[in-house]
Amino acid sequence: EGGFTLLELMASMTILLIMVGFLGVAFNTASVAWRQGEHDVDRTQAARSTVDLIARDLSQALVSTNIQFYGNTNSLAFVAPVNDDPNAADLSKVAYVLNWNDPSLPAAQQNLPPFKLLRLFTPTTDAAWDVYLNPGTWPTTAKSISIVCDTVMNFTLTYYYTNGTITTLS
């Protein structure tokens, strides 16, 4: 009479199943792209915050014949009037160190990215202040060590010397 045959019903259900499959794949692809976009935004915000913190600290760095600025391939250290504690003395020792050898990782994974960027901070009132005691090797001690960024893939420092020399270290 006026109904569908079994063959027509099976064909329409197969077409519907194929369409639902395509929609599922499209939804999954869009979901993965959304998560990747959120991850990229988080990574960009973390990088921007890290650069802002370093720029703020560096803009206040003091350099004289008695207080040097030290830098090498994976670290820089300087004295600046930066205070994490409002009750602390005015000057503080600040250092940024790229942690190449993370002791929490197995030996095979050390010296491979991603690295951790550490901020070492010591006010002048703390016993760990060693600017004058170890003028060529400081910072050897720090009052507080904090992780600024834990997923550093590349780290480049460019040093501009007063004699016009420029050195870029990666």
N, C-alpha and C positions, 0 to 999 in steps of 0.2 A: 504494500500500500504506500503510504507517504513517508516512511522513515528512512534512516541511513542504513546502508549496508555495512557489514563488518569491515570490509575492505576500506570503505570511505572513512569510517571511524578510526581505524588504525592509521591511515595516511594522515588525517588531520592531527591526531595525537603525536605522531612522529614529527610533523612540522612544528607543532607547539613545543615539543621537547627540545628541538634544535634551537628555536628562538629563545627559550628560557636558558639554554646553555650559553648562547652568545651573550645574553644579558648578564649572566653570572660572570663570564670572563671579563666583560667590559667593566662591571662593578668592581671586581677584584683588581684590575689594572688601575682604575681610578683611585681605589683605596690605597694601593701601594704608592702611587704618585703623590697622594695627599700626605702620607706619612713621611715620605722622603722630603717633601717640601717643608714640613714642620721641622724635621731634623736639620735641614739646611738653615732655616731661620734661627733655630737654637744655636747652631754652631757659629753663625755669623754674629749673633748677639754676644756670645761668649768671647769671640775674638775682638769685637769692638770694645767690650768692657775691659778686657786685658790690655789692649793698646791704650785706652783712656787712662787706666791706672798707672801704667808705666810712664805715659806722657806727663801725667800730673806730677809724679814723683821726680822725673828727670827735669821738669821745668823749674824745680826748686833746688836742684843740685848745687852745692857749693864746691868750688875748686880753687885751691890756693897752693902755695909752696908747702904748707903744713898739712893740708887735707887734699889728698889726691883722688882722682877718678880712676877706677881700675876696670878694665874690660878685656875679655879674651873671647875665644870661640863660643863658649857656652855660658858666659856669665858677665855681669857688670855690677859694680859696687860703687857707692858714693855716699856722701854725707849730705843731708838735706834737713831743713826745718819741717819735717813731716811728723805729725803726731797721731798715733792710733789711740792714745790715752790723753784726755784733756789735762790730766794732772802731771804729765811727764815733762821732762826738760824740753827745751826748744829743739835741739839738734838730735837727729837719729841717724843710725847707720842703716842704709837700705841696700839690699842686693837682690838681684834677680838671677837665678841659676836654673839652667836647663838640666834636668835630672837625667843624665845619660844612663847611669847604672842604677836602676831601681832595684833595691835589695828585695822588694816584695815579689819580683819576677824571677822565674828560673833563668839560669845563666844563658841559655840559648836565646832567650827573648830580650836580653839586655842590649843596649846600644841600638835598638831598632825602634822606629816610630810606631805608635805615637809616644811622645815624651811628655813629661810633666814639667811645667814651669813653676818654680818655687819662688816665693818672696820671703827673704830673710830680713827681719826687722829687729833693731836693738836701739833703745833710747840711751842717751849718755849716762843716765843714772843707774844703768844696769851693769852688773859685774861682767857681762859678756861683751861689753864695749872694748874692742881691740884695735881701733883705728891707729893709735899711736904705738901700741905694743908690737904689732905685726904689720908694719907699713907696706911691705912688699907682698904679703900673702893674705891679707884680710879679704873677705870675711872668713875667719876660721870658726867663729862662734856666732850665735844669734839667740836672742831672747825668745822670739817666736818665728816659726816657720809655717807658712801657709801655702797651699796649692792654689795658684792663680788660674791655671788652665791645665787640664789633665789630658788633652788630646792634641798636643802640638805636633804637627807633621813636618813643618819647616820653620827654621829660626835663623834669621839673618840679622846681623848687627853691622852697622856702618859707623865707623869712627872718623871724625873730622878733627885733625890735629891743628894746633895754632900755627904751625909752620906751613900749612896748606896741604899736607899729606892726607890722603883719604884711604882708609883700609876697610874693606868689606869682608866679613867672616860669616860663613854659613855652617 
